[in-house]
Amino acid sequence: MKIDIARLEEELRQMSAAGAPGRPFCDAIAELARTDRFEQLREVLPGIVYDELCLRYREDPRAFVAGWRLLGREMQRGFIQHARQRLTSLTRLQPAEPAADTPAWQEIQRALDAQQNDLLRAALAMELLGMVEPAVARALQLHECVVATASTEEADRYLDEATRCYFYGLFTACAVMCRSVLEEAIRQKLPVVLARQVRSRYRNAATLGNLLHEVNNNLQATGISPEFPAVANRVNDTGKKAVHQGLLSEDEARACLQDARRALQLLLTSRSAASLRTAG
């Protein structure tokens, strides 16, 4: 079965346009004005709003009706764009003063949508549909990360978040989460005595760089593969760049994630210090 994302997007646009908040409201006002029933609006509108509309209606009834019908069509046509702007307003810093050129229909539509939140639903649905094909392409670049020994639930969750961040284009966040994956996995891999020393030395706040320093100086005691530090250090370097130097590219995030997964394989296929002593 082929899933046609473009068709789903088009169907969503059609549904959104058909049910755009505000269109029925505008059409109702226009129809009441056209049929000389404008007085009925007094019961449903705030007094100050009714008085303002009534003044405009009396000045030019025909223009008033035409204007409200046009307003309804603008709400319908611009719904998806307005929905995206509504979502952006939650994800970006906003000026203290609203833009002076905001169309009146957008202000009305947002006020009418305060309970249903269809603006946000439409925006999120369109955004998520747009992520599907790029996410599939990125997922195809990865292979399953198979390890010999299990890690912790927390490490699995970090890896899950890092991978999903990569799928959905959150490249900088992906690298940051990759550091967290390795930090958690290393802490669980350290022998008890070394783990105690690390907690004391770094006051329970060892960074990935600190942990890699300790691993590198105690490879034999930890039983961790000699290949591990070099791979893990690349993850740490990219993660630090993500935190301190700026946004990452897709290629950088992919390389970081692949290195993190390779590091986990090396870490979780290494023999523990206890098993090394037993083997000896």
N, C-alpha and C positions, 0 to 999 in steps of 0.2 A: 504493500500500500504506500503510495507516494503522498507525502504531506506537503501540500502547496502553501507555503508561507505567504506568498504574495496574494493568494486568494483569501486567506484568513485576514490579512491586513485590509483588503478591500471590503470584505464583509463587515469588519469592525468599523471601518469608516462609514459604511452605509447605516449600520445600526446606530452609530453615534450621531450621525446627522438626523436620523429619524427621531431620535429621542433626546435631542439637544435641549438641555435646561433653558427655559425662557421662551422658546418658540411658541408653545401654547399660551403662555402668559401674554406675549405681545399680540398674538392673533386674537385673544379674548378681548383685550382692551380695544383693538381696532374694530372688532365686530360690535361691541357694545356702543362704541362711538358712531359707527355707521348706521346702526338701527335706532339711534336716538335713545339709548338706554344708559347713557354715560352716568346718570345719577346713581346707578346701582353700585358703582365703584366706591361710593362714599362709605359703604358698609365694610369693605375689605381692605381699603388702603389707609395708611396713617393720614391724619388730617392735613398735614403740611404737604404731603405728596399729592393728595387728592386736589388740594387748592391749586398747586402748580400745574398739574395736568389739566385741570378744568379751565384755567386761564388760557393755556395754549390751544385747547380744543375750541374755545369760543372765538379765538382770534381767526382761526381758519380750519373748520371741521374737516374739509376734504384733505388738506395737507396733513392734518393730524392723523387721520386714518391711514393715508399712504405712508407716512413716516413710521408708524408702528408696525405696519406690515413689512416694510423694508428692514426695520430693526430685527424682526423675527427671522427673516431670511439671512441677515448677516450673522446672527447667532448660530444658525444652522451651518452656514458655509464655513465659519471660522472656528467651529467647535474644537476640532483636533488641534489647531494651532494654539487656541486659548488654553486647552487642556495641558499642552506641553509647557506653556508659560506658567501655568499654575504649579506644575511639578517643579519647574526650575526655580520658582520662588521659594521652594522649601529646601533646595540643595545649594543655593548660592547666597552670598551676602546681599541684602537689599538696602537701598537708600532709605533714609528716615522719611523723606518726603516722596509720596507716590508720583509717578510720571504724569506730567500735565497733559500728555497727548494720549492717555489711555482712552480707547473708545468707550462711549457710554454703554454700548451693548455688553462689553466685557464686565463692567462693574455690575450691571443688572444680572448678568448670567451667574457671576460668582455669588452674589447675594442669594439668588434663588437656589443655588446648588449647595448651600451651606449644610443641609441635612443629608441629601442623597450622596454627595461627593462623587457624582458621575464624572466630573472633570478629572479627578485623580484616577479613577478607574480606567478611563479611556487613555489617559497619558501613560499610565503604567503598562496597560495592555499593549499599546503600540510600541513602547520602548522594549518590552520583553520579547515581543514578536520579532523586532528588529535585531535582537541579540542571537536568535536561534541559529541562523546559518553561520555567522562568524564563530559562535561557540562550537558548533559541530566541526568546523574546519580546524579549530585549535585542539579539540579533543582527539581528533585523528592523528595529531602529532605526538601523542603520548601513548605509552604502553602501561600495562598493569605493573604496579610496584610490588613485586613478590619478595618477601623476606622470610628468613628461616625461623625467627623468633618474634613473638608478638611484642608490640610496644604498648603504651598506655592509651586509654580512651581519650585522654586530653590531646596526646600527640596525633591520634587519628583525626580528631576534630580540627586541629590546626592544619593538618595536611588537606583535609576536605575543604576548609575555607580558602587556603592558598590556591588550590586547584580551581575552585569555582570562581575565585577572583580573576584568575587567568582566563577562564572560559568567557567571562562576561566583560572582559576588557578593563578590569581594575588592576592595571599592571603594577603600579607602585604598591598598592595594598598586598598584592600577591607576594612581592619580595619581602615585605615586612613580616608576613605570616610564615614565609619559609624560614626565616630566622627563628621564629617561635617554635616551629616544628623541631628543629635541630636542638634548640636549648632544652626542650622537654625530653627528647629522646636521649640526649647525652646524660642528663641528670639521672635518668633511670638506669643507664648503662654503667655508671661509675661504680667501682667497688665501694663497699661501705666505708672503709677507712678513708679513702680518697674523697668520697663525697662529704664526709664529716669535715675534713680539712678545708675543702672548697667552701663549704657553708661558713666556716669560721673565718677564713681568710677574706672572703668578700662580703661578709655580714649578710648572708642569705640573699644577696643581690648580684650574683655573678651574671655577667652578660655572655653572649655567645662567644665573643672574643676571649673572655676570661676562661671559659670552659675549654675552648680549643687550645689555649695556652697550656692548661693543665693536662689535657689529653696528649698533646704533643710531647710533653716532658715525661709522660708516664705510659707510653704506648704498651710496653711489655706488661706492666702491672694491670692495665685495663683489658688487655687482650683485643684491642680494637685494631682493625686493619691499618697498616702503614699508609695505604692509599687514602684513607679517610680524611686526614687533616687538610690536604691540598684541596680536595673537592669541597669540604665544608667551609674552608676559608674563602672560596669564591662566593659562596652563598652569603657569608658574613659581609664581604666587601660590597656586594650588590645591595644587600639590605641596608647597610650604612649609607650608601649613596641615595637610596630611596628616602631615608629619613632626613638626611642632612643636605643633599645637593640638588634635589629636584625630581620631577616626574620621570618615570622610566618608560622606555619604548616597549613595544610588544616583544621584540627580539630579546631584549634584556630580561624581561620577565620570564619568557620561555626558558632561556638559558639558566636562570636562577632556579626555576621550578625543577628543571631536569637535573640540575646539580643537587638540589635538595633530595630528590627522590633517589638519586644514585648514592648520596651520602647515607641515607637511611638504609639502603640495601647493604652497604658496607658495614654500617654500624650494627645492624640487626642480624648479620650473618657471622659476625665475629664471635669468637668464644669468650666467655666471661673469664675473669681472673681465677675464679674458683675452679672452673673446668680445666684451665691451664695447669693449675697446681696438681689437679688429679691426674691429668695426662702425664705430667712429669714424674 
